[in-house]
Amino acid sequence: MHYVIMDLEWNNTYCRRIGGFINEIIEIGAVKLDEQLNILGTFSQLVRPQIGRKLQKRVKQLTNLTNEEINSGDLFENVIEQFGDWIGKEPTTVLTWADGDIRTLISNYRYYFGTSVLPFAGRYADLQKYCQSFIDVPSSQQIGLSAAAQKLGINPDLYPHHRALDDSILSCDCFKKVFSPEKLNTYIKICDAQFYHRLEFKPHAISNINHPLIDKTLLECKCIKCGAKAERQTDWKYSNQYFKADFKCPECNALLRYAVRFKKFYDHLDIRHTTSEITETENVKNRKRHYYKPRKKAQVKNKQ
């Protein structure tokens, strides 16, 4: 079993063919390890853009790459073939820091070859999730590569940043720090049809309050002061991914604002809610805003 730790650099650009934006890969870097974590080789190649001819200013500042440099690279079709040959025929697990890079690679591969299936990827693991399981950080908070390296006792300042091979090497050193074959196996995914469906699924907040996935009991609000079931006073409004409404507690008369979000992921529904007390000042302002309607100005018709 080999491990290939990959990193990409890309330029977000508008593509007429798909009628939207795409993260066009401009560099691929990778480190290949054997089962004993010996480095077998590295891969580094610039990719000549074919969709967006110029780099965004932010990308230039981040990578220190110039338009002249990336235009000296090879076409994506050729680079990805070289990358596949470099990986070889040995059973391989591809790892990236979070799944953004593998998603980007799949979208570029689909654009140029008409299929999402990467022929050189048989197994995949999200290195960010794996490393974070060894760090005292909530799983809901996605930690960056440099921050994770620091927590693992690695000085990220000793590594150049935001170039594909350099970030691959830093990711590799983080991987070595926490390597456990047994635990890693629980993070490895087989790259089958379900794997691609999962990656192509776009998480989204549910905006229809009558959606069948919404459990209506989760639209109930309990008073944060006395615990009694509060009564809804306003209609539900949808704003910034949350359903929001005002409630009043029949026991202690507390005025409450309840907000709940239902976000659909591939295999689960993420539910988050908050309850806060509405102050009297806020309540007065809300009443004025709700009930006060400015008088319309009289319209004067032009004389003919």
C-alpha positions in Angstrom: 0.0 0.0 0.0 1.3 3.4 -1.0 0.1 6.8 0.3 -0.1 9.8 -2.0 -0.5 13.2 -0.2 -1.7 15.7 -2.8 -2.2 19.4 -2.8 -3.5 21.7 -5.6 -3.4 25.4 -6.4 -6.2 26.8 -8.5 -7.6 29.9 -10.0 -11.3 30.6 -9.8 -12.5 31.8 -13.2 -15.7 32.1 -15.3 -16.3 29.3 -17.8 -18.6 30.0 -20.7 -19.0 26.3 -21.6 -20.6 25.5 -18.2 -22.2 28.9 -17.7 -20.6 29.4 -14.3 -17.4 29.6 -12.3 -14.8 26.8 -12.0 -11.7 26.4 -9.9 -9.2 25.8 -12.7 -6.1 23.9 -11.5 -2.8 25.7 -12.1 -0.5 23.4 -10.1 -0.3 19.8 -8.8 2.1 18.8 -6.0 2.3 15.4 -4.2 4.4 13.2 -2.0 4.4 9.4 -2.2 5.0 7.2 0.8 5.3 3.5 1.4 3.7 1.6 4.3 6.7 2.5 6.5 6.2 6.2 5.6 9.4 6.3 3.6 9.2 9.0 0.9 9.3 7.3 -2.5 9.2 10.4 -4.6 7.6 13.8 -5.1 5.5 15.3 -8.0 5.4 18.9 -8.9 4.0 20.4 -12.1 2.5 23.7 -13.2 -0.7 23.5 -15.3 -1.2 25.9 -18.2 -4.7 27.5 -17.9 -7.1 26.9 -20.8 -10.3 28.5 -19.3 -9.1 31.6 -17.5 -6.0 33.2 -19.1 -5.1 35.5 -16.2 -4.6 34.8 -12.5 -6.7 36.6 -10.0 -4.8 39.1 -7.9 -5.5 37.1 -4.7 -4.0 34.0 -6.3 -0.9 35.8 -7.4 -0.4 37.2 -3.9 -1.0 33.8 -2.3 1.2 31.7 -4.5 3.7 34.3 -5.8 3.0 32.7 -9.3 2.9 34.9 -12.3 0.9 34.5 -15.6 4.2 33.9 -17.4 5.1 31.1 -15.1 1.8 29.2 -15.3 1.7 29.7 -19.1 5.0 27.8 -19.2 3.2 24.7 -17.7 1.8 21.8 -19.6 -1.9 21.2 -20.4 -4.1 19.6 -17.8 -4.7 16.5 -19.9 -1.0 15.9 -20.1 -0.2 16.7 -16.5 -2.9 14.4 -15.1 -1.6 11.6 -17.3 1.9 12.1 -15.9 0.4 12.2 -12.4 -1.3 8.9 -12.9 1.9 7.3 -14.3 3.8 8.7 -11.3 1.3 7.1 -8.9 1.7 3.8 -10.6 -0.2 0.5 -10.3 0.5 -0.2 -6.6 -2.7 0.0 -4.4 -2.8 3.6 -3.3 -4.7 5.8 -0.8 -4.9 9.4 -1.9 -5.0 12.0 0.9 -5.8 15.7 0.7 -6.1 18.4 3.4 -10.0 18.6 3.6 -11.9 17.5 0.5 -11.7 20.8 -1.4 -8.8 19.6 -3.5 -10.3 16.2 -4.5 -13.6 18.0 -5.4 -11.6 20.4 -7.6 -9.6 17.7 -9.2 -12.8 15.8 -10.0 -14.5 18.9 -11.5 -11.5 19.6 -13.7 -11.2 15.9 -14.8 -15.0 15.9 -15.7 -14.5 19.2 -17.6 -11.7 17.8 -19.8 -12.6 14.1 -20.0 -16.3 14.0 -19.6 -16.3 11.7 -16.5 -15.9 12.2 -12.8 -14.1 8.9 -12.1 -10.4 9.3 -11.4 -8.6 6.2 -12.8 -5.7 6.5 -10.3 -7.8 6.9 -7.2 -8.9 3.6 -5.6 -9.0 4.8 -2.0 -9.3 8.2 -0.5 -9.0 9.8 3.0 -9.6 13.4 4.2 -6.3 14.1 6.0 -7.7 17.2 7.7 -10.4 15.1 9.5 -8.0 12.4 10.4 -5.3 14.7 11.9 -8.0 16.8 13.7 -9.1 13.6 15.5 -5.8 13.8 17.4 -6.2 17.5 18.2 -8.3 19.1 20.9 -10.5 21.0 18.5 -14.3 20.5 18.0 -15.1 18.4 14.9 -17.5 21.1 13.7 -14.6 23.5 13.4 -12.4 22.9 10.4 -8.8 23.5 11.3 -6.3 24.8 8.8 -3.1 23.1 7.9 -0.7 25.6 9.6 -2.8 25.7 12.8 -2.9 21.9 12.9 0.9 21.6 12.3 1.4 23.9 15.3 -0.8 21.8 17.5 1.1 18.7 16.4 4.4 20.3 17.4 5.5 21.2 13.9 6.7 24.8 13.1 4.8 25.7 9.8 7.1 28.8 9.4 9.9 26.5 8.4 7.9 25.5 5.3 7.1 27.7 2.3 3.3 28.1 2.0 0.7 28.1 -0.7 2.6 26.2 -3.3 1.3 22.7 -4.1 4.4 20.6 -3.3 5.4 22.7 -0.2 1.9 22.2 1.3 2.0 18.5 0.4 5.3 18.2 2.4 3.8 19.9 5.4 0.7 17.7 5.2 3.0 14.7 4.9 4.9 15.6 8.1 1.6 16.1 10.0 0.5 12.7 8.7 3.7 11.1 10.0 3.1 12.6 13.5 -0.2 10.9 14.0 0.1 7.8 11.8 -2.0 4.8 13.0 -2.9 2.2 10.3 -5.8 0.9 12.3 -7.4 4.4 12.9 -6.6 5.6 9.4 -8.6 2.7 8.0 -11.7 4.1 9.6 -11.2 7.3 7.6 -10.5 5.7 4.2 -13.3 5.6 1.6 -13.4 3.3 -1.4 -13.7 5.4 -4.5 -16.9 3.8 -5.8 -20.1 5.3 -7.2 -21.3 6.3 -3.8 -18.0 8.1 -3.1 -18.5 10.3 -6.2 -22.2 10.9 -5.5 -21.3 12.1 -2.0 -18.6 14.5 -3.2 -20.8 15.9 -5.9 -23.7 16.5 -3.5 -23.9 20.2 -2.5 -25.0 20.8 1.2 -27.8 23.3 1.3 -30.1 24.9 3.9 -33.7 24.0 3.6 -35.8 27.2 2.9 -39.3 25.7 2.8 -40.7 25.3 6.3 -43.1 22.6 5.0 -40.3 20.4 3.7 -40.9 16.8 4.7 -37.5 16.5 6.4 -38.4 19.2 8.9 -39.5 17.7 12.2 -42.3 20.1 13.3 -41.5 19.5 17.0 -38.2 21.3 16.4 -40.2 24.5 15.6 -41.3 24.6 19.2 -39.6 27.0 21.6 -38.9 26.5 25.3 -38.5 29.5 27.5 -34.8 30.0 28.5 -35.9 31.5 31.8 -38.4 29.0 33.2 -38.4 26.1 30.7 -42.1 26.4 29.8 -43.3 25.9 26.3 -43.6 29.3 24.6 -46.3 30.5 22.3 -45.4 31.8 18.8 -46.4 35.5 18.3 -45.2 36.1 14.7 -45.1 34.3 11.4 -41.9 32.4 10.5 -39.5 34.4 8.4 -36.5 32.9 6.5 -33.3 34.8 6.7 -29.6 33.9 6.4 -30.5 30.1 6.3 -32.5 30.3 9.5 -36.2 30.3 10.2 -37.0 32.9 12.8 -40.0 33.8 14.9 -40.9 35.6 18.1 -42.4 33.7 21.0 -43.9 34.6 24.4 -43.8 32.5 27.5 -47.2 32.1 29.1 -45.7 31.4 32.5 -43.2 34.2 33.0 -44.2 36.5 30.1 -40.6 36.5 28.7 -40.4 37.6 25.1 -38.1 35.3 23.1 -36.7 35.1 19.6 -36.2 31.6 18.3 -34.1 30.7 15.2 -33.5 27.3 13.7 -31.5 26.1 10.7 -32.0 22.8 8.8 -29.0 22.0 6.6 -29.0 18.9 4.4 -25.8 17.0 3.9 -25.4 13.9 1.8 -26.1 11.5 4.7 -27.6 13.6 7.5 -29.6 16.7 8.4 -27.7 19.2 10.5 -29.9 21.1 12.9 -28.9 24.2 14.8 -31.1 26.5 16.9 -30.7 29.5 19.2 -33.1 31.2 21.6 -32.6 34.7 22.9 -34.6 37.0 25.1 -36.0 40.1 23.5 -35.5 43.2 25.6 -38.3 45.7 26.1 -36.4 48.3 24.1 -36.2 45.9 21.1 -39.9 45.0 21.6 -40.9 48.7 21.4 -38.8 49.2 18.3 -40.4 46.1 16.7 -43.9 47.3 17.5 -43.2 50.7 16.0 -41.6 49.2 12.9 -44.5 46.8 12.5 -47.4 49.1 13.1 -46.2 52.5 12.0 -46.8 53.2 8.3 -45.7 56.6 6.9 -48.3 58.6 5.1 -48.2 58.5 1.4 -47.3 61.7 -0.3 -50.0 63.1 -2.4 -49.6 62.6 -6.1 -50.0 65.7 -8.2 -51.1 65.1 -11.8 -49.7 67.2 -14.5 -52.2 69.4 -16.1 -52.8 68.7 -19.7 
